[in-house]
Amino acid sequence: MKRNSFFYVFKLTQISLIAIITMIVFFPSEMPRDLIISGGIFMGAIFFSLIMIMFNGFAELAMTILKLPVYYKQRDVRFYPSWAYSLPTWILKIPITFLEVAVWVFHTYYVIGFDPNIER
């Protein structure tokens, strides 16, 4: 984690920048909530948010693939079971994923218009 700190800071910066662009694109200027067109815009924003969060994790896939030779070597000589290699990595990446989603939601939720009250 410490070795790849630049990578995680860059990903947070990238998702913040894309969230700002999303806020500009989906900015509602008094959008009524009872029209079908407004529902289409909201669904587009939800779909883009889902796709953005889902594909943001693909950057870590390359780093995981780079670790595979070490995993295979240690598995072949039976140093420890595979769950002992993958579980700590998985547990350490959970808070980072929650932080990325929190950054996205804090930037876009109120501005796009999912909730008109900022207090909630």
MMTF fields as JSON, N, C-alpha, C and O atoms, coordinates in Angstrom:
{
  "mmtfVersion": "1.0.0",
  "mmtfProducer": "UNKNOWN",
  "numBonds": 479,
  "numAtoms": 480,
  "numGroups": 120,
  "numChains": 1,
  "numModels": 1,
  "chainsPerModel": [1],
  "groupsPerChain": [120],
  "chainIdList": ["A"],
  "bondAtomList": [4, 2, 8, 6, 12, 10, 16, 14, 20, 18, 24, 22, 28, 26, 32, 30, 36, 34, 40, 38, 44, 42, 48, 46, 52, 50, 56, 54, 60, 58, 64, 62, 68, 66, 72, 70, 76, 74, 80, 78, 84, 82, 88, 86, 92, 90, 96, 94, 100, 98, 104, 102, 108, 106, 112, 110, 116, 114, 120, 118, 124, 122, 128, 126, 132, 130, 136, 134, 140, 138, 144, 142, 148, 146, 152, 150, 156, 154, 160, 158, 164, 162, 168, 166, 172, 170, 176, 174, 180, 178, 184, 182, 188, 186, 192, 190, 196, 194, 200, 198, 204, 202, 208, 206, 212, 210, 216, 214, 220, 218, 224, 222, 228, 226, 232, 230, 236, 234, 240, 238, 244, 242, 248, 246, 252, 250, 256, 254, 260, 258, 264, 262, 268, 266, 272, 270, 276, 274, 280, 278, 284, 282, 288, 286, 292, 290, 296, 294, 300, 298, 304, 302, 308, 306, 312, 310, 316, 314, 320, 318, 324, 322, 328, 326, 332, 330, 336, 334, 340, 338, 344, 342, 348, 346, 352, 350, 356, 354, 360, 358, 364, 362, 368, 366, 372, 370, 376, 374, 380, 378, 384, 382, 388, 386, 392, 390, 396, 394, 400, 398, 404, 402, 408, 406, 412, 410, 416, 414, 420, 418, 424, 422, 428, 426, 432, 430, 436, 434, 440, 438, 444, 442, 448, 446, 452, 450, 456, 454, 460, 458, 464, 462, 468, 466, 472, 470, 476, 474],
  "bondOrderList": [1, 1, 1, 1, 1, 1, 1, 1, 1, 1, 1, 1, 1, 1, 1, 1, 1, 1, 1, 1, 1, 1, 1, 1, 1, 1, 1, 1, 1, 1, 1, 1, 1, 1, 1, 1, 1, 1, 1, 1, 1, 1, 1, 1, 1, 1, 1, 1, 1, 1, 1, 1, 1, 1, 1, 1, 1, 1, 1, 1, 1, 1, 1, 1, 1, 1, 1, 1, 1, 1, 1, 1, 1, 1, 1, 1, 1, 1, 1, 1, 1, 1, 1, 1, 1, 1, 1, 1, 1, 1, 1, 1, 1, 1, 1, 1, 1, 1, 1, 1, 1, 1, 1, 1, 1, 1, 1, 1, 1, 1, 1, 1, 1, 1, 1, 1, 1, 1, 1],
  "groupList": [{"groupName": "MET", "atomNameList": ["N", "CA", "C", "O"], "elementList": ["N", "C", "C", "O"], "formalChargeList": [0, 0, 0, 0], "bondAtomList": [1, 0, 2, 1, 3, 2], "bondOrderList": [1, 1, 2], "singleLetterCode": "M", "chemCompType": "L-PEPTIDE LINKING"}, {"groupName": "LYS", "atomNameList": ["N", "CA", "C", "O"], "elementList": ["N", "C", "C", "O"], "formalChargeList": [0, 0, 0, 0], "bondAtomList": [1, 0, 2, 1, 3, 2], "bondOrderList": [1, 1, 2], "singleLetterCode": "K", "chemCompType": "L-PEPTIDE LINKING"}, {"groupName": "ARG", "atomNameList": ["N", "CA", "C", "O"], "elementList": ["N", "C", "C", "O"], "formalChargeList": [0, 0, 0, 0], "bondAtomList": [1, 0, 2, 1, 3, 2], "bondOrderList": [1, 1, 2], "singleLetterCode": "R", "chemCompType": "L-PEPTIDE LINKING"}, {"groupName": "ASN", "atomNameList": ["N", "CA", "C", "O"], "elementList": ["N", "C", "C", "O"], "formalChargeList": [0, 0, 0, 0], "bondAtomList": [1, 0, 2, 1, 3, 2], "bondOrderList": [1, 1, 2], "singleLetterCode": "N", "chemCompType": "L-PEPTIDE LINKING"}, {"groupName": "SER", "atomNameList": ["N", "CA", "C", "O"], "elementList": ["N", "C", "C", "O"], "formalChargeList": [0, 0, 0, 0], "bondAtomList": [1, 0, 2, 1, 3, 2], "bondOrderList": [1, 1, 2], "singleLetterCode": "S", "chemCompType": "L-PEPTIDE LINKING"}, {"groupName": "PHE", "atomNameList": ["N", "CA", "C", "O"], "elementList": ["N", "C", "C", "O"], "formalChargeList": [0, 0, 0, 0], "bondAtomList": [1, 0, 2, 1, 3, 2], "bondOrderList": [1, 1, 2], "singleLetterCode": "F", "chemCompType": "L-PEPTIDE LINKING"}, {"groupName": "TYR", "atomNameList": ["N", "CA", "C", "O"], "elementList": ["N", "C", "C", "O"], "formalChargeList": [0, 0, 0, 0], "bondAtomList": [1, 0, 2, 1, 3, 2], "bondOrderList": [1, 1, 2], "singleLetterCode": "Y", "chemCompType": "L-PEPTIDE LINKING"}, {"groupName": "VAL", "atomNameList": ["N", "CA", "C", "O"], "elementList": ["N", "C", "C", "O"], "formalChargeList": [0, 0, 0, 0], "bondAtomList": [1, 0, 2, 1, 3, 2], "bondOrderList": [1, 1, 2], "singleLetterCode": "V", "chemCompType": "L-PEPTIDE LINKING"}, {"groupName": "LEU", "atomNameList": ["N", "CA", "C", "O"], "elementList": ["N", "C", "C", "O"], "formalChargeList": [0, 0, 0, 0], "bondAtomList": [1, 0, 2, 1, 3, 2], "bondOrderList": [1, 1, 2], "singleLetterCode": "L", "chemCompType": "L-PEPTIDE LINKING"}, {"groupName": "THR", "atomNameList": ["N", "CA", "C", "O"], "elementList": ["N", "C", "C", "O"], "formalChargeList": [0, 0, 0, 0], "bondAtomList": [1, 0, 2, 1, 3, 2], "bondOrderList": [1, 1, 2], "singleLetterCode": "T", "chemCompType": "L-PEPTIDE LINKING"}, {"groupName": "GLN", "atomNameList": ["N", "CA", "C", "O"], "elementList": ["N", "C", "C", "O"], "formalChargeList": [0, 0, 0, 0], "bondAtomList": [1, 0, 2, 1, 3, 2], "bondOrderList": [1, 1, 2], "singleLetterCode": "Q", "chemCompType": "L-PEPTIDE LINKING"}, {"groupName": "ILE", "atomNameList": ["N", "CA", "C", "O"], "elementList": ["N", "C", "C", "O"], "formalChargeList": [0, 0, 0, 0], "bondAtomList": [1, 0, 2, 1, 3, 2], "bondOrderList": [1, 1, 2], "singleLetterCode": "I", "chemCompType": "L-PEPTIDE LINKING"}, {"groupName": "ALA", "atomNameList": ["N", "CA", "C", "O"], "elementList": ["N", "C", "C", "O"], "formalChargeList": [0, 0, 0, 0], "bondAtomList": [1, 0, 2, 1, 3, 2], "bondOrderList": [1, 1, 2], "singleLetterCode": "A", "chemCompType": "L-PEPTIDE LINKING"}, {"groupName": "PRO", "atomNameList": ["N", "CA", "C", "O"], "elementList": ["N", "C", "C", "O"], "formalChargeList": [0, 0, 0, 0], "bondAtomList": [1, 0, 2, 1, 3, 2], "bondOrderList": [1, 1, 2], "singleLetterCode": "P", "chemCompType": "L-PEPTIDE LINKING"}, {"groupName": "GLU", "atomNameList": ["N", "CA", "C", "O"], "elementList": ["N", "C", "C", "O"], "formalChargeList": [0, 0, 0, 0], "bondAtomList": [1, 0, 2, 1, 3, 2], "bondOrderList": [1, 1, 2], "singleLetterCode": "E", "chemCompType": "L-PEPTIDE LINKING"}, {"groupName": "ASP", "atomNameList": ["N", "CA", "C", "O"], "elementList": ["N", "C", "C", "O"], "formalChargeList": [0, 0, 0, 0], "bondAtomList": [1, 0, 2, 1, 3, 2], "bondOrderList": [1, 1, 2], "singleLetterCode": "D", "chemCompType": "L-PEPTIDE LINKING"}, {"groupName": "GLY", "atomNameList": ["N", "CA", "C", "O"], "elementList": ["N", "C", "C", "O"], "formalChargeList": [0, 0, 0, 0], "bondAtomList": [1, 0, 2, 1, 3, 2], "bondOrderList": [1, 1, 2], "singleLetterCode": "G", "chemCompType": "PEPTIDE LINKING"}, {"groupName": "TRP", "atomNameList": ["N", "CA", "C", "O"], "elementList": ["N", "C", "C", "O"], "formalChargeList": [0, 0, 0, 0], "bondAtomList": [1, 0, 2, 1, 3, 2], "bondOrderList": [1, 1, 2], "singleLetterCode": "W", "chemCompType": "L-PEPTIDE LINKING"}, {"groupName": "HIS", "atomNameList": ["N", "CA", "C", "O"], "elementList": ["N", "C", "C", "O"], "formalChargeList": [0, 0, 0, 0], "bondAtomList": [1, 0, 2, 1, 3, 2], "bondOrderList": [1, 1, 2], "singleLetterCode": "H", "chemCompType": "L-PEPTIDE LINKING"}],
  "groupTypeList": [0, 1, 2, 3, 4, 5, 5, 6, 7, 5, 1, 8, 9, 10, 11, 4, 8, 11, 12, 11, 11, 9, 0, 11, 7, 5, 5, 13, 4, 14, 0, 13, 2, 15, 8, 11, 11, 4, 16, 16, 11, 5, 0, 16, 12, 11, 5, 5, 4, 8, 11, 0, 11, 0, 5, 3, 16, 5, 12, 14, 8, 12, 0, 9, 11, 8, 1, 8, 13, 7, 6, 6, 1, 10, 2, 15, 7, 2, 5, 6, 13, 4, 17, 12, 6, 4, 8, 13, 9, 17, 11, 8, 1, 11, 13, 11, 9, 5, 8, 14, 7, 12, 7, 17, 7, 5, 18, 9, 6, 6, 7, 11, 16, 5, 15, 13, 3, 11, 14, 2],
  "groupIdList": [1, 2, 3, 4, 5, 6, 7, 8, 9, 10, 11, 12, 13, 14, 15, 16, 17, 18, 19, 20, 21, 22, 23, 24, 25, 26, 27, 28, 29, 30, 31, 32, 33, 34, 35, 36, 37, 38, 39, 40, 41, 42, 43, 44, 45, 46, 47, 48, 49, 50, 51, 52, 53, 54, 55, 56, 57, 58, 59, 60, 61, 62, 63, 64, 65, 66, 67, 68, 69, 70, 71, 72, 73, 74, 75, 76, 77, 78, 79, 80, 81, 82, 83, 84, 85, 86, 87, 88, 89, 90, 91, 92, 93, 94, 95, 96, 97, 98, 99, 100, 101, 102, 103, 104, 105, 106, 107, 108, 109, 110, 111, 112, 113, 114, 115, 116, 117, 118, 119, 120],
  "secStructList": [7, 7, 6, 6, 2, 2, 2, 2, 2, 2, 2, 2, 2, 2, 2, 2, 2, 2, 2, 2, 2, 2, 2, 2, 2, 6, 7, 7, 1, 1, 7, 7, 1, 1, 1, 2, 2, 2, 2, 2, 2, 2, 2, 2, 2, 2, 2, 2, 2, 2, 2, 2, 2, 2, 2, 2, 6, 6, 2, 2, 2, 2, 2, 2, 2, 2, 6, 2, 2, 2, 2, 2, 2, 2, 2, 2, 6, 6, 1, 1, 7, 2, 2, 2, 2, 2, 2, 2, 2, 2, 2, 2, 2, 2, 2, 2, 2, 2, 2, 2, 2, 2, 2, 2, 2, 2, 2, 2, 2, 2, 2, 2, 6, 1, 7, 1, 7, 1, 7, 7],
  "xCoordList": [0.827, 0.0, 0.873, 0.613, 1.903, 2.755, 3.564, 3.858, 3.914, 4.689, 3.885, 4.451, 2.598, 1.736, 0.896, -0.198, 1.394, 0.596, 0.319, -0.762, 1.282, 1.044, -0.122, -0.933, -0.199, -1.272, -2.638, -3.567, -2.765, -4.052, -4.415, -5.585, -3.431, -3.704, -4.123, -5.031, -3.466, -3.831, -5.249, -6.003, -5.621, -6.977, -8.023, -9.08, -7.735, -8.676, -8.782, -9.869, -7.651, -7.672, -8.434, -9.204, -8.214, -8.895, -10.408, -11.175, -10.837, -12.276, -12.893, -14.059, -12.124, -12.632, -12.81, -13.811, -11.844, -11.941, -13.105, -13.831, -13.283, -14.4, -15.733, -16.737, -15.751, -16.975, -17.326, -18.499, -16.322, -16.582, -17.118, -18.042, -16.54, -17.046, -18.479, -19.313, -18.763, -20.12, -21.097, -22.234, -20.659, -21.527, -21.865, -22.979, -20.911, -21.167, -22.124, -23.028, -21.919, -22.745, -24.186, -25.121, -24.374, -25.717, -26.275, -27.137, -25.804, -26.28, -27.734, -28.04, -28.64, -30.052, -30.365, -30.082, -30.935, -31.396, -32.916, -33.668, -33.344, -34.765, -35.438, -36.405, -34.909, -35.478, -36.681, -36.548, -37.841, -39.004, -38.839, -38.214, -39.402, -39.225, -40.348, -40.311, -41.335, -42.477, -42.548, -43.581, -41.486, -41.467, -40.62, -39.667, -40.978, -40.229, -38.835, -37.885, -38.698, -37.384, -36.443, -35.266, -36.948, -36.122, -35.697, -34.568, -36.604, -36.254, -35.161, -34.29, -35.2, -34.141, -32.796, -31.767, -32.797, -31.546, -31.02, -29.821, -31.917, -31.492, -30.962, -29.955, -31.629, -31.156, -29.804, -28.958, -29.6, -28.3, -27.208, -26.097, -27.516, -26.53, -26.234, -25.079, -27.257, -27.048, -26.242, -25.343, -26.555, -25.82, -24.361, -23.465, -24.118, -22.739, -21.985, -20.81, -22.641, -21.988, -21.621, -20.519, -22.535, -22.273, -21.127, -20.241, -21.136, -20.067, -18.736, -17.699, -18.748, -17.509, -16.892, -15.682, -17.688, -17.169, -16.695, -15.673, -17.428, -17.067, -15.759, -14.89, -15.611, -14.413, -13.223, -12.11, -13.419, -12.3, -11.371, -10.184, -11.891, -11.073, -10.232, -9.394, -10.436, -9.66, -8.185, -7.357, -7.84, -6.432, -5.648, -4.456, -6.31, -5.636, -5.454, -4.659, -6.169, -6.062, -4.663, -4.148, -4.046, -2.687, -1.696, -0.774, -1.887, -0.983, -1.18, -0.219, -2.4, -2.663, -2.027, -1.479, -2.095, -1.498, 0.018, 0.647, 0.617, 2.063, 2.501, 3.642, 1.621, 1.955, 1.762, 2.149, 1.181, 0.894, 2.124, 2.054, 3.251, 4.407, 4.883, 5.294, 4.83, 5.217, 4.239, 4.64, 2.97, 1.955, 2.147, 2.109, 2.355, 2.515, 3.767, 3.753, 4.836, 6.078, 5.895, 6.32, 5.275, 5.078, 4.032, 4.106, 3.07, 2.081, 2.701, 2.394, 3.575, 4.185, 5.107, 5.207, 5.779, 6.645, 5.908, 6.51, 4.608, 3.71, 4.151, 4.197, 4.468, 4.823, 3.61, 3.683, 2.52, 1.277, 0.121, 0.327, -1.099, -2.244, -2.6, -2.184, -3.37, -3.693, -4.554, -4.439, -5.407, -6.239, -5.381, -5.741, -4.258, -3.388, -2.679, -2.239, -2.573, -1.965, -2.997, -2.691, -4.193, -5.185, -6.05, -6.481, -6.309, -7.196, -6.661, -7.424, -5.384, -4.909, -4.963, -5.284, -4.65, -4.715, -6.145, -6.394, -7.071, -8.477, -8.969, -9.689, -8.586, -9.029, -8.443, -9.114, -7.191, -6.577, -7.169, -7.099, -7.74, -8.297, -9.739, -10.246, -10.397, -11.784, -11.902, -12.762, -11.078, -11.222, -10.944, -11.569, -10.017, -9.724, -10.922, -11.252, -11.565, -12.751, -13.875, -14.547, -14.083, -15.103, -14.768, -15.664, -13.49, -13.084, -13.346, -13.797, -13.067, -13.337, -14.832, -15.225, -15.651, -17.099, -17.589, -18.46, -17.037, -17.443, -17.082, -17.869, -15.902, -15.509, -16.478, -16.888, -16.842, -17.776, -19.146, -19.723, -19.658, -20.998, -21.017, -21.956, -19.989, -19.971, -19.893, -20.416, -19.251, -19.164, -20.471, -20.906, -21.089, -22.157, -23.578, -24.503, -23.803, -25.155, -26.086, -27.174, -25.67, -26.55, -26.582, -27.637, -25.441, -25.361, -26.169, -26.824, -26.128, -26.893, -28.385, -29.171, -28.79, -30.197, -30.883, -32.11, -30.116, -30.746, -31.531, -32.549, -31.062, -31.774, -31.745, -30.665, -32.909, -32.912, -32.503, -32.169, -32.522, -32.148, -30.718, -30.377, -29.883, -28.486, -28.331, -27.298, -29.335, -29.229, -29.241, -28.661, -29.889, -30.036, -28.758, -28.716],
  "yCoordList": [-1.192, 0.0, 1.258, 2.199, 1.269, 2.437, 2.598, 3.714, 1.483, 1.508, 2.126, 2.787, 1.919, 2.411, 3.61, 3.821, 4.386, 5.506, 6.544, 7.132, 6.775, 7.719, 7.252, 8.061, 5.96, 5.395, 5.669, 6.077, 5.448, 5.641, 7.123, 7.484, 7.971, 9.413, 9.884, 10.706, 9.37, 9.728, 9.266, 9.992, 8.053, 7.57, 8.431, 8.708, 8.856, 9.735, 11.094, 11.661, 11.609, 12.872, 12.727, 13.607, 11.619, 11.375, 11.268, 11.845, 10.537, 10.381, 11.702, 11.971, 12.528, 13.852, 14.734, 15.441, 14.693, 15.494, 15.036, 15.865, 13.748, 13.237, 13.538, 13.766, 13.539, 13.908, 15.373, 15.718, 16.22, 17.635, 17.806, 18.586, 17.079, 17.137, 16.609, 17.158, 15.548, 14.997, 15.996, 16.111, 16.717, 17.729, 18.819, 19.344, 19.158, 20.186, 19.661, 20.373, 18.422, 17.864, 17.646, 17.965, 17.106, 16.773, 17.832, 17.525, 19.064, 20.121, 20.459, 20.901, 20.254, 20.554, 22.007, 22.461, 22.719, 24.067, 23.993, 24.112, 23.799, 23.657, 22.584, 22.849, 21.38, 20.265, 19.702, 19.309, 19.66, 19.084, 17.576, 16.905, 17.066, 15.654, 14.772, 13.557, 15.345, 14.54, 14.345, 13.915, 14.648, 14.458, 13.243, 12.897, 12.613, 11.441, 11.844, 11.08, 13.019, 13.48, 13.649, 13.301, 14.176, 14.32, 12.96, 12.787, 11.999, 10.643, 10.045, 9.333, 10.33, 9.851, 10.463, 9.792, 11.74, 12.397, 11.806, 11.559, 11.575, 10.957, 9.547, 9.157, 8.793, 7.432, 7.462, 6.6, 8.438, 8.587, 8.901, 8.381, 9.752, 10.083, 8.875, 8.635, 8.118, 6.916, 5.881, 5.251, 5.701, 4.74, 5.155, 4.32, 6.435, 6.899, 6.739, 6.373, 7.008, 6.829, 5.374, 5.072, 4.482, 3.056, 2.589, 1.871, 2.985, 2.6, 3.211, 2.553, 4.444, 5.105, 4.411, 4.182, 4.075, 3.398, 1.994, 1.534, 1.322, -0.051, -0.089, -0.912, 0.78, 0.745, 1.446, 1.337, 2.151, 2.796, 1.759, 2.028, 0.591, -0.452, -1.239, -2.039, -1.033, -1.787, -1.407, -2.182, -0.246, 0.144, -0.751, -0.979, -1.255, -2.148, -3.544, -4.325, -3.863, -5.191, -5.45, -6.561, -4.447, -4.611, -4.868, -5.668, -4.188, -4.422, -5.816, -6.446, -6.302, -7.66, -8.692, -9.687, -8.467, -9.404, -9.409, -10.45, -8.266, -8.228, -9.036, -9.496, -9.218, -9.995, -11.494, -12.275, -11.91, -13.331, -14.231, -15.322, -13.854, -14.764, -15.073, -16.197, -14.09, -14.326, -15.291, -16.202, -15.088, -15.971, -17.405, -18.342, -17.579, -18.932, -19.603, -20.802, -18.858, -19.437, -19.893, -20.99, -19.072, -19.439, -20.533, -21.334, -20.582, -21.654, -22.991, -24.016, -22.989, -24.232, -24.857, -26.082, -24.041, -24.602, -24.735, -25.064, -24.477, -24.659, -23.872, -24.405, -22.603, -21.758, -21.51, -21.666, -21.132, -20.957, -21.057, -20.949, -21.262, -21.451, -20.152, -19.058, -20.316, -19.164, -18.129, -16.936, -18.558, -17.588, -16.683, -15.528, -17.189, -16.373, -15.284, -14.279, -15.483, -14.473, -13.45, -12.261, -13.892, -12.999, -12.263, -11.141, -12.862, -12.245, -10.917, -9.952, -10.817, -9.511, -8.409, -7.26, -8.769, -7.781, -7.303, -6.11, -8.232, -7.888, -7.006, -6.034, -7.336, -6.564, -5.155, -4.198, -5.021, -3.7, -2.803, -1.579, -3.379, -2.573, -2.131, -1.253, -2.716, -2.342, -0.883, -0.17, -0.399, 1.014, 1.993, 3.051, 1.65, 2.533, 2.602, 3.67, 1.475, 1.455, 2.283, 3.038, 2.145, 2.958, 4.447, 5.276, 4.786, 6.181, 6.731, 7.867, 5.935, 6.372, 6.608, 7.604, 5.696, 5.855, 7.06, 7.795, 7.269, 8.418, 9.731, 10.678, 9.792, 11.003, 11.262, 12.4, 10.205, 10.359, 10.84, 11.764, 10.216, 10.557, 11.962, 12.719, 12.323, 13.657, 14.747, 15.844, 14.46, 15.456, 15.563, 16.667, 14.448, 14.465, 14.374, 14.807, 13.848, 13.498, 14.708, 14.681, 15.747, 16.914, 17.744, 18.245, 17.891, 18.791, 18.265, 19.041, 16.957, 16.381, 16.496, 16.642, 16.434, 16.609, 15.349, 15.26, 14.37, 13.162, 13.471, 12.836, 14.446, 14.881, 16.405, 16.993, 17.058, 18.52, 19.166, 20.351, 18.422, 18.969, 18.567, 17.384, 19.553, 19.248, 18.763, 18.19, 18.982, 18.618, 17.119, 16.636, 16.379, 14.947, 14.212, 12.992],
  "zCoordList": [0.0, 0.0, 0.0, -0.75, 0.84, 0.91, -0.374, -0.802, -0.972, -2.206, -3.347, -4.217, -3.347, -4.421, -3.985, -4.508, -3.044, -2.535, -3.627, -3.657, -4.522, -5.619, -6.482, -6.934, -6.704, -7.524, -6.901, -7.598, -5.593, -4.936, -4.83, -4.96, -4.596, -4.573, -5.959, -6.088, -6.995, -8.365, -8.687, -9.335, -8.238, -8.501, -7.8, -8.368, -6.566, -5.863, -6.554, -6.659, -7.022, -7.749, -9.061, -9.444, -9.739, -11.008, -10.811, -11.582, -9.789, -9.578, -9.113, -9.401, -8.398, -8.024, -9.252, -9.374, -10.156, -11.372, -12.247, -12.794, -12.38, -13.185, -12.5, -13.175, -11.162, -10.445, -10.691, -10.831, -10.742, -11.021, -12.442, -12.67, -13.391, -14.767, -14.829, -15.549, -14.079, -14.041, -13.433, -13.89, -12.403, -11.807, -12.817, -12.819, -13.671, -14.678, -15.754, -16.19, -16.173, -17.254, -16.8, -17.535, -15.599, -15.119, -14.175, -13.351, -14.279, -13.393, -13.708, -14.815, -12.734, -13.006, -12.664, -11.555, -13.591, -13.29, -13.123, -14.091, -11.899, -11.564, -12.412, -13.126, -12.318, -13.073, -12.314, -11.155, -12.946, -12.258, -12.081, -12.903, -11.009, -10.689, -11.214, -11.021, -11.865, -12.295, -13.81, -14.323, -14.525, -15.971, -16.343, -15.644, -17.436, -17.897, -18.361, -18.19, -18.94, -19.399, -18.212, -18.303, -17.106, -15.908, -15.381, -14.924, -15.445, -15.019, -15.88, -15.378, -17.185, -18.072, -17.734, -17.81, -17.36, -16.975, -15.677, -15.546, -14.707, -13.452, -13.681, -13.09, -14.527, -14.82, -15.532, -15.293, -16.395, -17.046, -16.047, -16.151, -15.075, -14.046, -13.165, -12.813, -12.808, -11.996, -12.767, -12.209, -14.038, -14.864, -15.011, -14.894, -15.266, -15.394, -14.083, -14.09, -12.956, -11.657, -11.426, -10.971, -11.737, -11.562, -12.444, -11.981, -13.698, -14.622, -14.191, -14.285, -13.724, -13.314, -12.112, -12.091, -11.118, -9.934, -10.29, -9.782, -11.151, -11.51, -12.302, -12.014, -13.284, -14.121, -13.49, -14.005, -12.408, -11.731, -11.101, -10.912, -10.779, -10.175, -11.156, -10.74, -12.461, -13.445, -13.449, -13.927, -12.934, -12.887, -11.931, -12.133, -10.896, -9.955, -10.518, -9.995, -11.563, -12.156, -12.696, -12.568, -13.295, -13.815, -12.686, -12.835, -11.554, -10.419, -9.851, -9.409, -9.856, -9.375, -10.294, -9.822, -11.589, -12.541, -12.408, -12.597, -12.087, -11.892, -10.676, -10.624, -9.7, -8.502, -8.695, -7.826, -9.8, -10.007, -10.033, -9.468, -10.651, -10.606, -9.19, -8.902, -8.318, -6.919, -6.267, -5.542, -6.525, -5.961, -6.443, -5.645, -7.754, -8.293, -7.754, -7.474, -7.606, -7.087, -5.642, -5.28, -4.828, -3.43, -3.285, -2.353, -4.178, -4.135, -4.518, -3.909, -5.527, -5.994, -4.959, -4.882, -4.167, -3.123, -1.794, -0.772, -1.817, -0.671, 0.575, 1.684, 0.358, 1.497, 2.386, 3.605, 1.781, 2.522, 1.542, 0.333, 2.046, 1.139, 0.402, 0.785, -0.649, -1.499, -0.781, -1.063, 0.133, 0.841, 1.722, 1.95, 2.216, 3.063, 2.255, 2.813, 0.964, 0.099, -0.374, -0.463, -0.672, -1.27, -0.246, -0.509, 0.9, 1.89, 2.439, 2.496, 2.847, 3.334, 2.274, 2.577, 1.042, -0.035, -0.228, -0.402, -0.197, -0.376, 0.771, 0.54, 1.999, 3.164, 3.141, 3.53, 2.686, 2.643, 1.557, 1.669, 0.529, -0.556, -0.292, -0.989, 0.688, 0.993, 1.453, 0.935, 2.407, 2.798, 1.661, 1.586, 0.785, -0.343, -1.281, -1.796, -1.5, -2.351, -1.731, -2.433, -0.423, 0.247, 0.157, -0.001, 0.255, 0.153, -1.247, -1.393, -2.272, -3.644, -3.867, -4.473, -3.379, -3.534, -2.736, -3.201, -1.539, -0.731, -1.42, -1.402, -2.022, -2.752, -3.896, -4.126, -4.612, -5.741, -5.252, -5.825, -4.204, -3.705, -3.116, -3.363, -2.336, -1.744, -2.806, -2.608, -3.919, -4.982, -5.769, -6.094, -6.073, -7.076, -6.526, -7.215, -5.352, -4.928, -4.873, -5.447, -4.198, -4.063, -5.339, -5.729, -5.985, -7.135, -8.316, -9.01, -8.552, -9.66, -9.384, -10.32, -8.135, -7.808, -7.339, -7.384, -6.89, -6.358, -5.093, -4.822, -4.318, -3.123, -3.1, -3.071, -3.112, -3.156, -1.833, -1.813, -0.736, 0.566, 0.881, 0.855, 1.18, 1.479, 2.928, 3.274, 3.768, 5.179, 5.405, 6.377, 4.526, 4.762, 4.572, 4.734]
}
